[in-house]
Amino acid sequence: MLVVVQNGTLSPEEQAYYVRRVTEKFPRGVVEKVVLDVGEEYVDIRYTLHCFRDLRKMGGYCIGDPADWNPAKDTRLPVWEGLHQLIRALNHQGESEAAKLLAHMLHKTETIRSLAYRLYTLCERKGWAEDARAYNELITSWPAIEQTMNTQPAPTAPEQIRFDI
């Protein structure tokens, strides 16, 4: 974490005190930078939080490192996460990869699609063009993703090996 002192000086103990105030609010790994602006009778604290990859800001739900995410191995699969993983796959790897992910989430397909429509509508109303674009791209690609999914072999569950004792 970077600590910057502006318009004055602070002892290391004072800096540590202000940093501790910020890290009480946010985990230490989330804060990237703390700026301490020293005034005559106050210290203004500003901080920069780490920007996680593919964080969808409306829900504040970080999907972590998406490249190795596997819906078949995820014991808890929120619709929110499934939707944003599909958007990530579509944007980075195309319709075929999105179709592979969707094939593992068949029981949530319609719910994910409905959420994409709702979030697109909400983003349009709020004027959040960049977020609306991501949802709209998924919605417009949905028929092609489903068609690709239907032409691919169905995902198989791992087989258990039988042992004779």
N, CA and C atoms as a LAMMPS dump frame, in Angstrom:
ITEM: TIMESTEP
0
ITEM: NUMBER OF ATOMS
495
ITEM: BOX BOUNDS ff ff ff
-5.0000000000000000e+02 5.0000000000000000e+02
-5.0000000000000000e+02 5.0000000000000000e+02
-5.0000000000000000e+02 5.0000000000000000e+02
ITEM: ATOMS id mol type element x y z
1 1 1 N 0.85 -1.167 0
2 1 2 C 0 0 0
3 1 3 C 0.9 1.235 0
4 2 1 N 0.536 2.19 -0.852
5 2 2 C 1.285 3.429 -0.974
6 2 3 C 0.652 4.474 -0.064
7 3 1 N 1.476 5.158 0.729
8 3 2 C 0.993 6.23 1.6
9 3 3 C 1.662 7.514 1.143
10 4 1 N 0.853 8.531 0.818
11 4 2 C 1.362 9.818 0.34
12 4 3 C 0.913 10.895 1.315
13 5 1 N 1.872 11.706 1.789
14 5 2 C 1.57 12.824 2.683
15 5 3 C 1.741 14.108 1.881
16 6 1 N 0.693 14.938 1.863
17 6 2 C 0.724 16.186 1.094
18 6 3 C 0.557 17.392 2.014
19 7 1 N 1.179 18.503 1.634
20 7 2 C 1.002 19.806 2.292
21 7 3 C 1.4 19.8 3.76
22 8 1 N 2.386 19.027 4.121
23 8 2 C 2.851 19.001 5.503
24 8 3 C 3.597 17.72 5.79
25 9 1 N 3.883 17.504 7.081
26 9 2 C 4.588 16.285 7.477
27 9 3 C 3.814 15.602 8.596
28 10 1 N 3.96 14.305 8.629
29 10 2 C 3.382 13.484 9.692
30 10 3 C 4.435 12.481 10.125
31 11 1 N 4.475 12.196 11.404
32 11 2 C 5.414 11.196 11.898
33 11 3 C 4.964 9.816 11.43
34 12 1 N 5.861 8.832 11.442
35 12 2 C 5.459 7.469 11.062
36 12 3 C 4.305 6.939 11.919
37 13 1 N 4.27 7.311 13.194
38 13 2 C 3.186 6.865 14.07
39 13 3 C 1.855 7.478 13.651
40 14 1 N 1.881 8.776 13.283
41 14 2 C 0.656 9.423 12.829
42 14 3 C 0.177 8.818 11.503
43 15 1 N 1.099 8.553 10.6
44 15 2 C 0.738 7.915 9.334
45 15 3 C 0.105 6.553 9.59
46 16 1 N 0.721 5.778 10.496
47 16 2 C 0.2 4.447 10.815
48 16 3 C -1.218 4.548 11.39
49 17 1 N -1.463 5.569 12.199
50 17 2 C -2.786 5.77 12.784
51 17 3 C -3.833 5.985 11.686
52 18 1 N -3.542 6.864 10.74
53 18 2 C -4.495 7.149 9.662
54 18 3 C -4.681 5.952 8.726
55 19 1 N -3.603 5.244 8.452
56 19 2 C -3.709 4.038 7.631
57 19 3 C -4.574 3.002 8.336
58 20 1 N -4.402 2.868 9.65
59 20 2 C -5.205 1.924 10.423
60 20 3 C -6.69 2.288 10.359
61 21 1 N -7.006 3.587 10.357
62 21 2 C -8.405 4.019 10.246
63 21 3 C -9.015 3.576 8.917
64 22 1 N -8.226 3.643 7.848
65 22 2 C -8.725 3.219 6.539
66 22 3 C -8.862 1.702 6.489
67 23 1 N -7.859 0.988 7.006
68 23 2 C -7.891 -0.475 6.927
69 23 3 C -8.887 -1.095 7.895
70 24 1 N -9.392 -0.337 8.857
71 24 2 C -10.487 -0.834 9.693
72 24 3 C -11.779 -0.891 8.879
73 25 1 N -11.879 -0.009 7.891
74 25 2 C -13.072 0.044 7.049
75 25 3 C -12.987 -0.956 5.905
76 26 1 N -11.791 -1.152 5.347
77 26 2 C -11.572 -2.051 4.217
78 26 3 C -10.428 -3.003 4.537
79 27 1 N -10.488 -4.23 4.059
80 27 2 C -9.36 -5.159 4.26
81 27 3 C -8.079 -4.589 3.661
82 28 1 N -6.961 -4.93 4.239
83 28 2 C -5.669 -4.375 3.841
84 28 3 C -5.359 -4.595 2.359
85 29 1 N -5.68 -5.725 1.8
86 29 2 C -5.366 -6.003 0.41
87 29 3 C -6.209 -5.225 -0.588
88 30 1 N -7.28 -4.591 -0.129
89 30 2 C -8.179 -3.874 -1.016
90 30 3 C -7.726 -2.424 -1.217
91 31 1 N -7.027 -1.855 -0.227
92 31 2 C -6.59 -0.462 -0.3
93 31 3 C -5.249 -0.397 -1.019
94 32 1 N -5.205 0.345 -2.125
95 32 2 C -3.958 0.485 -2.882
96 32 3 C -3.163 1.704 -2.463
97 33 1 N -3.865 2.804 -2.161
98 33 2 C -3.165 4.06 -1.911
99 33 3 C -3.94 4.865 -0.879
100 34 1 N -3.204 5.485 0.062
101 34 2 C -3.795 6.384 1.038
102 34 3 C -3.097 7.734 0.882
103 35 1 N -3.896 8.787 0.69
104 35 2 C -3.355 10.137 0.569
105 35 3 C -3.774 10.911 1.809
106 36 1 N -2.794 11.41 2.532
107 36 2 C -3.035 12.179 3.743
108 36 3 C -2.711 13.636 3.43
109 37 1 N -3.733 14.473 3.349
110 37 2 C -3.572 15.89 3.027
111 37 3 C -3.613 16.662 4.339
112 38 1 N -2.465 17.174 4.754
113 38 2 C -2.329 17.817 6.057
114 38 3 C -2.783 19.268 5.957
115 39 1 N -3.801 19.613 6.728
116 39 2 C -4.277 20.995 6.82
117 39 3 C -3.772 21.603 8.116
118 40 1 N -4.2 22.838 8.4
119 40 2 C -3.747 23.5 9.632
120 40 3 C -4.278 22.788 10.874
121 41 1 N -5.561 22.394 10.845
122 41 2 C -6.16 21.773 12.021
123 41 3 C -6.762 20.407 11.739
124 42 1 N -6.479 19.852 10.58
125 42 2 C -7.082 18.564 10.225
126 42 3 C -6.179 17.824 9.253
127 43 1 N -6.497 16.553 9.081
128 43 2 C -5.854 15.735 8.05
129 43 3 C -6.978 15.122 7.226
130 44 1 N -6.979 15.45 5.937
131 44 2 C -7.976 14.906 5.02
132 44 3 C -7.435 13.571 4.511
133 45 1 N -8.253 12.516 4.651
134 45 2 C -7.836 11.172 4.239
135 45 3 C -8.578 10.806 2.96
136 46 1 N -7.815 10.492 1.901
137 46 2 C -8.397 9.963 0.668
138 46 3 C -7.709 8.63 0.4
139 47 1 N -8.426 7.737 -0.232
140 47 2 C -7.838 6.43 -0.503
141 47 3 C -8.332 5.913 -1.837
142 48 1 N -7.541 5.027 -2.416
143 48 2 C -7.882 4.378 -3.674
144 48 3 C -7.985 2.891 -3.4
145 49 1 N -9.103 2.296 -3.813
146 49 2 C -9.297 0.87 -3.62
147 49 3 C -8.841 0.116 -4.859
148 50 1 N -8.429 -1.115 -4.647
149 50 2 C -8.006 -1.967 -5.75
150 50 3 C -9.184 -2.226 -6.667
151 51 1 N -8.964 -2.106 -7.953
152 51 2 C -10.017 -2.366 -8.939
153 51 3 C -9.907 -3.816 -9.384
154 52 1 N -10.834 -4.651 -8.961
155 52 2 C -10.825 -6.057 -9.327
156 52 3 C -11.225 -6.214 -10.779
157 53 1 N -10.713 -7.247 -11.427
158 53 2 C -11.081 -7.518 -12.802
159 53 3 C -12.546 -7.899 -12.891
160 54 1 N -13.205 -7.338 -13.879
161 54 2 C -14.599 -7.66 -14.186
162 54 3 C -15.539 -7.513 -12.992
163 55 1 N -15.294 -6.494 -12.191
164 55 2 C -16.198 -6.227 -11.085
165 55 3 C -17.41 -5.5 -11.636
166 56 1 N -18.568 -6.044 -11.447
167 56 2 C -19.789 -5.377 -11.87
168 56 3 C -20.228 -4.483 -10.733
169 57 1 N -20.147 -3.17 -10.927
170 57 2 C -20.309 -2.226 -9.838
171 57 3 C -21.721 -2.126 -9.275
172 58 1 N -22.736 -2.474 -10.042
173 58 2 C -24.083 -2.292 -9.524
174 58 3 C -24.371 -3.196 -8.337
175 59 1 N -23.897 -4.392 -8.353
176 59 2 C -24.157 -5.304 -7.253
177 59 3 C -23.01 -5.344 -6.266
178 60 1 N -21.882 -4.776 -6.653
179 60 2 C -20.722 -4.801 -5.787
180 60 3 C -20.21 -6.207 -5.57
181 61 1 N -20.507 -7.105 -6.484
182 61 2 C -20.134 -8.504 -6.316
183 61 3 C -18.923 -8.797 -7.181
184 62 1 N -17.81 -9.071 -6.563
185 62 2 C -16.592 -9.349 -7.313
186 62 3 C -16.569 -10.817 -7.695
187 63 1 N -16.382 -11.088 -8.975
188 63 2 C -16.385 -12.47 -9.411
189 63 3 C -14.991 -13.066 -9.403
190 64 1 N -14.022 -12.357 -8.857
191 64 2 C -12.683 -12.915 -8.691
192 64 3 C -11.96 -13.114 -9.998
193 65 1 N -11.118 -14.13 -10.058
194 65 2 C -10.35 -14.406 -11.255
195 65 3 C -11.207 -15.252 -12.178
196 66 1 N -11.779 -14.649 -13.208
197 66 2 C -12.771 -15.351 -14.013
198 66 3 C -12.215 -16.395 -14.967
199 67 1 N -10.949 -16.314 -15.307
200 67 2 C -10.416 -17.189 -16.351
201 67 3 C -10.517 -18.67 -15.991
202 68 1 N -10.401 -19.002 -14.734
203 68 2 C -10.419 -20.409 -14.351
204 68 3 C -11.703 -20.81 -13.619
205 69 1 N -12.754 -20.023 -13.755
206 69 2 C -14.017 -20.319 -13.093
207 69 3 C -14.721 -21.451 -13.825
208 70 1 N -15.277 -22.379 -13.067
209 70 2 C -15.971 -23.525 -13.649
210 70 3 C -17.314 -23.689 -12.935
211 71 1 N -18.424 -23.445 -13.629
212 71 2 C -19.73 -23.54 -12.967
213 71 3 C -20.052 -24.94 -12.474
214 72 1 N -19.456 -25.963 -13.077
215 72 2 C -19.722 -27.335 -12.638
216 72 3 C -19.096 -27.604 -11.275
217 73 1 N -18.042 -26.871 -10.932
218 73 2 C -17.361 -27.079 -9.655
219 73 3 C -17.772 -26.074 -8.588
220 74 1 N -18.553 -25.072 -8.961
221 74 2 C -18.968 -24.034 -8.021
222 74 3 C -20.169 -24.539 -7.23
223 75 1 N -19.999 -24.725 -5.927
224 75 2 C -21.077 -25.278 -5.098
225 75 3 C -22.204 -24.275 -4.888
226 76 1 N -21.899 -23.032 -4.934
227 76 2 C -22.929 -22.008 -4.832
228 76 3 C -22.82 -21.167 -6.102
229 77 1 N -23.895 -21.102 -6.849
230 77 2 C -23.861 -20.413 -8.128
231 77 3 C -24.946 -19.344 -8.168
232 78 1 N -24.609 -18.125 -7.708
233 78 2 C -25.592 -17.048 -7.801
234 78 3 C -25.869 -16.706 -9.263
235 79 1 N -27.086 -16.333 -9.547
236 79 2 C -27.464 -15.934 -10.894
237 79 3 C -26.615 -14.747 -11.332
238 80 1 N -26.353 -13.845 -10.402
239 80 2 C -25.528 -12.659 -10.672
240 80 3 C -24.15 -13.082 -11.209
241 81 1 N -23.533 -14.023 -10.543
242 81 2 C -22.216 -14.477 -10.974
243 81 3 C -22.279 -15.177 -12.324
244 82 1 N -23.278 -16.018 -12.509
245 82 2 C -23.43 -16.701 -13.786
246 82 3 C -23.571 -15.715 -14.935
247 83 1 N -24.363 -14.678 -14.732
248 83 2 C -24.562 -13.654 -15.756
249 83 3 C -23.247 -12.966 -16.105
250 84 1 N -22.511 -12.545 -15.101
251 84 2 C -21.286 -11.791 -15.378
252 84 3 C -20.156 -12.677 -15.903
253 85 1 N -20.188 -13.949 -15.552
254 85 2 C -19.223 -14.863 -16.154
255 85 3 C -19.537 -15.06 -17.636
256 86 1 N -20.817 -15.122 -17.98
257 86 2 C -21.203 -15.23 -19.393
258 86 3 C -20.764 -13.991 -20.18
259 87 1 N -20.954 -12.826 -19.595
260 87 2 C -20.522 -11.587 -20.249
261 87 3 C -19.014 -11.602 -20.448
262 88 1 N -18.279 -12.03 -19.424
263 88 2 C -16.824 -12.103 -19.524
264 88 3 C -16.398 -13.072 -20.617
265 89 1 N -17.02 -14.238 -20.647
266 89 2 C -16.667 -15.234 -21.656
267 89 3 C -16.991 -14.734 -23.062
268 90 1 N -18.142 -14.102 -23.224
269 90 2 C -18.54 -13.582 -24.526
270 90 3 C -17.574 -12.502 -25.002
271 91 1 N -17.205 -11.603 -24.106
272 91 2 C -16.324 -10.493 -24.489
273 91 3 C -14.898 -10.936 -24.762
274 92 1 N -14.41 -11.918 -24.028
275 92 2 C -13 -12.307 -24.155
276 92 3 C -12.766 -13.504 -25.065
277 93 1 N -13.741 -14.421 -25.148
278 93 2 C -13.505 -15.662 -25.884
279 93 3 C -14.579 -15.99 -26.917
280 94 1 N -15.652 -15.222 -26.943
281 94 2 C -16.659 -15.412 -27.978
282 94 3 C -17.834 -16.284 -27.57
283 95 1 N -18.714 -16.476 -28.539
284 95 2 C -19.976 -17.185 -28.295
285 95 3 C -19.773 -18.65 -27.928
286 96 1 N -18.762 -19.295 -28.496
287 96 2 C -18.58 -20.723 -28.205
288 96 3 C -18.212 -20.95 -26.738
289 97 1 N -17.372 -20.092 -26.182
290 97 2 C -17.009 -20.236 -24.767
291 97 3 C -18.201 -19.897 -23.874
292 98 1 N -18.956 -18.866 -24.244
293 98 2 C -20.165 -18.527 -23.481
294 98 3 C -21.155 -19.691 -23.527
295 99 1 N -21.241 -20.361 -24.675
296 99 2 C -22.137 -21.517 -24.809
297 99 3 C -21.693 -22.658 -23.897
298 100 1 N -20.387 -22.868 -23.785
299 100 2 C -19.886 -23.922 -22.882
300 100 3 C -20.269 -23.632 -21.438
301 101 1 N -20.129 -22.368 -21.026
302 101 2 C -20.517 -22.009 -19.66
303 101 3 C -22.021 -22.173 -19.457
304 102 1 N -22.797 -21.709 -20.423
305 102 2 C -24.245 -21.791 -20.298
306 102 3 C -24.723 -23.237 -20.218
307 103 1 N -24.029 -24.133 -20.899
308 103 2 C -24.398 -25.551 -20.871
309 103 3 C -24.279 -26.125 -19.461
310 104 1 N -23.4 -25.568 -18.644
311 104 2 C -23.244 -26.023 -17.258
312 104 3 C -24.255 -25.375 -16.316
313 105 1 N -25.011 -24.4 -16.831
314 105 2 C -25.958 -23.678 -15.971
315 105 3 C -27.38 -23.778 -16.522
316 106 1 N -27.733 -24.911 -17.102
317 106 2 C -29.038 -25.061 -17.742
318 106 3 C -30.202 -24.763 -16.805
319 107 1 N -30.055 -25.107 -15.541
320 107 2 C -31.14 -24.899 -14.587
321 107 3 C -31.357 -23.414 -14.264
322 108 1 N -30.429 -22.542 -14.687
323 108 2 C -30.567 -21.109 -14.409
324 108 3 C -30.605 -20.265 -15.68
325 109 1 N -30.728 -20.899 -16.822
326 109 2 C -30.645 -20.19 -18.1
327 109 3 C -31.658 -19.055 -18.204
328 110 1 N -32.925 -19.351 -17.97
329 110 2 C -33.961 -18.317 -18.118
330 110 3 C -33.82 -17.221 -17.07
331 111 1 N -33.416 -17.586 -15.86
332 111 2 C -33.234 -16.591 -14.81
333 111 3 C -32.084 -15.653 -15.159
334 112 1 N -31.006 -16.195 -15.694
335 112 2 C -29.859 -15.378 -16.1
336 112 3 C -30.272 -14.433 -17.224
337 113 1 N -31.014 -14.953 -18.181
338 113 2 C -31.459 -14.121 -19.299
339 113 3 C -32.381 -13.006 -18.809
340 114 1 N -33.294 -13.319 -17.916
341 114 2 C -34.202 -12.307 -17.364
342 114 3 C -33.443 -11.229 -16.607
343 115 1 N -32.435 -11.649 -15.837
344 115 2 C -31.631 -10.673 -15.103
345 115 3 C -30.877 -9.756 -16.061
346 116 1 N -30.363 -10.295 -17.144
347 116 2 C -29.664 -9.472 -18.142
348 116 3 C -30.613 -8.414 -18.707
349 117 1 N -31.851 -8.8 -19.023
350 117 2 C -32.839 -7.836 -19.523
351 117 3 C -33.122 -6.757 -18.48
352 118 1 N -33.332 -7.183 -17.248
353 118 2 C -33.656 -6.21 -16.19
354 118 3 C -32.509 -5.235 -15.962
355 119 1 N -31.287 -5.758 -15.922
356 119 2 C -30.137 -4.882 -15.69
357 119 3 C -29.89 -3.955 -16.875
358 120 1 N -30.126 -4.444 -18.076
359 120 2 C -30.003 -3.58 -19.253
360 120 3 C -30.99 -2.418 -19.15
361 121 1 N -32.228 -2.732 -18.814
362 121 2 C -33.257 -1.699 -18.689
363 121 3 C -32.895 -0.693 -17.608
364 122 1 N -32.426 -1.191 -16.471
365 122 2 C -32.029 -0.315 -15.378
366 122 3 C -30.88 0.598 -15.792
367 123 1 N -29.877 0.035 -16.445
368 123 2 C -28.732 0.831 -16.891
369 123 3 C -29.156 1.906 -17.889
370 124 1 N -30.049 1.569 -18.785
371 124 2 C -30.549 2.55 -19.754
372 124 3 C -31.245 3.704 -19.04
373 125 1 N -32.08 3.378 -18.071
374 125 2 C -32.803 4.422 -17.326
375 125 3 C -31.858 5.32 -16.55
376 126 1 N -30.79 4.729 -16.001
377 126 2 C -29.842 5.496 -15.188
378 126 3 C -28.79 6.208 -16.029
379 127 1 N -28.717 5.883 -17.319
380 127 2 C -27.722 6.507 -18.178
381 127 3 C -26.338 5.882 -18.064
382 128 1 N -26.282 4.637 -17.643
383 128 2 C -25.006 3.928 -17.499
384 128 3 C -24.729 3.171 -18.792
385 129 1 N -24.261 3.883 -19.79
386 129 2 C -24.127 3.33 -21.134
387 129 3 C -23.164 2.147 -21.196
388 130 1 N -22.034 2.229 -20.513
389 130 2 C -21.033 1.157 -20.586
390 130 3 C -21.575 -0.147 -20.01
391 131 1 N -22.245 -0.063 -18.88
392 131 2 C -22.839 -1.269 -18.295
393 131 3 C -23.976 -1.788 -19.164
394 132 1 N -24.789 -0.871 -19.701
395 132 2 C -25.905 -1.275 -20.565
396 132 3 C -25.383 -2.007 -21.796
397 133 1 N -24.264 -1.554 -22.336
398 133 2 C -23.692 -2.182 -23.52
399 133 3 C -23.342 -3.638 -23.265
400 134 1 N -22.745 -3.924 -22.113
401 134 2 C -22.356 -5.306 -21.794
402 134 3 C -23.576 -6.221 -21.729
403 135 1 N -24.641 -5.765 -21.076
404 135 2 C -25.851 -6.576 -20.977
405 135 3 C -26.517 -6.719 -22.34
406 136 1 N -26.533 -5.634 -23.129
407 136 2 C -27.149 -5.673 -24.447
408 136 3 C -26.41 -6.637 -25.378
409 137 1 N -25.086 -6.654 -25.305
410 137 2 C -24.316 -7.585 -26.141
411 137 3 C -24.68 -9.029 -25.83
412 138 1 N -24.84 -9.336 -24.536
413 138 2 C -25.22 -10.7 -24.171
414 138 3 C -26.632 -11.015 -24.672
415 139 1 N -27.551 -10.076 -24.483
416 139 2 C -28.939 -10.293 -24.901
417 139 3 C -29.02 -10.516 -26.412
418 140 1 N -28.322 -9.689 -27.181
419 140 2 C -28.389 -9.832 -28.639
420 140 3 C -27.673 -11.084 -29.127
421 141 1 N -26.696 -11.563 -28.362
422 141 2 C -25.971 -12.785 -28.74
423 141 3 C -26.641 -14.047 -28.219
424 142 1 N -27.653 -13.896 -27.385
425 142 2 C -28.27 -15.041 -26.715
426 142 3 C -28.73 -16.138 -27.683
427 143 1 N -29.454 -15.814 -28.772
428 143 2 C -29.876 -16.887 -29.684
429 143 3 C -28.696 -17.656 -30.276
430 144 1 N -27.628 -16.947 -30.65
431 144 2 C -26.451 -17.616 -31.215
432 144 3 C -25.751 -18.471 -30.155
433 145 1 N -25.709 -17.987 -28.924
434 145 2 C -25.094 -18.76 -27.835
435 145 3 C -25.886 -20.036 -27.602
436 146 1 N -27.226 -19.927 -27.554
437 146 2 C -28.055 -21.124 -27.36
438 146 3 C -27.909 -22.099 -28.52
439 147 1 N -27.841 -21.58 -29.743
440 147 2 C -27.682 -22.452 -30.905
441 147 3 C -26.339 -23.172 -30.847
442 148 1 N -25.293 -22.447 -30.487
443 148 2 C -23.97 -23.061 -30.356
444 148 3 C -23.979 -24.096 -29.242
445 149 1 N -24.651 -23.775 -28.147
446 149 2 C -24.738 -24.706 -27.026
447 149 3 C -25.444 -25.995 -27.44
448 150 1 N -26.479 -25.874 -28.243
449 150 2 C -27.244 -27.053 -28.674
450 150 3 C -26.493 -27.922 -29.672
451 151 1 N -25.507 -27.356 -30.357
452 151 2 C -24.724 -28.144 -31.321
453 151 3 C -23.493 -28.781 -30.686
454 152 1 N -23.125 -28.312 -29.487
455 152 2 C -21.97 -28.889 -28.793
456 152 3 C -22.409 -30.116 -28.008
457 153 1 N -21.486 -31.048 -27.776
458 153 2 C -21.839 -32.197 -26.934
459 153 3 C -22.161 -31.727 -25.516
460 154 1 N -23.121 -32.389 -24.904
461 154 2 C -23.528 -32.029 -23.543
462 154 3 C -22.383 -32.282 -22.58
463 155 1 N -22.217 -31.386 -21.584
464 155 2 C -21.164 -31.611 -20.595
465 155 3 C -21.454 -32.873 -19.79
466 156 1 N -20.426 -33.613 -19.523
467 156 2 C -20.603 -34.854 -18.774
468 156 3 C -20.031 -34.711 -17.385
469 157 1 N -20.669 -35.373 -16.467
470 157 2 C -20.166 -35.386 -15.1
471 157 3 C -19.014 -36.383 -15.022
472 158 1 N -18.066 -36.148 -14.146
473 158 2 C -16.965 -37.101 -14.018
474 158 3 C -17.49 -38.467 -13.589
475 159 1 N -16.917 -39.502 -14.153
476 159 2 C -17.358 -40.85 -13.821
477 159 3 C -16.593 -41.372 -12.612
478 160 1 N -17.298 -42.131 -11.804
479 160 2 C -16.654 -42.737 -10.66
480 160 3 C -16.065 -44.08 -11.083
481 161 1 N -14.839 -44.289 -10.689
482 161 2 C -14.182 -45.561 -11.012
483 161 3 C -14.618 -46.599 -9.991
484 162 1 N -14.92 -47.797 -10.459
485 162 2 C -15.384 -48.85 -9.571
486 162 3 C -14.199 -49.679 -9.127
487 163 1 N -14.145 -49.95 -7.846
488 163 2 C -13.094 -50.788 -7.284
489 163 3 C -13.706 -52.087 -6.771
490 164 1 N -13.163 -53.201 -7.181
491 164 2 C -13.611 -54.474 -6.646
492 164 3 C -12.744 -54.809 -5.447
493 165 1 N -13.396 -55.086 -4.367
494 165 2 C -12.65 -55.396 -3.143
495 165 3 C -12.874 -56.84 -2.77
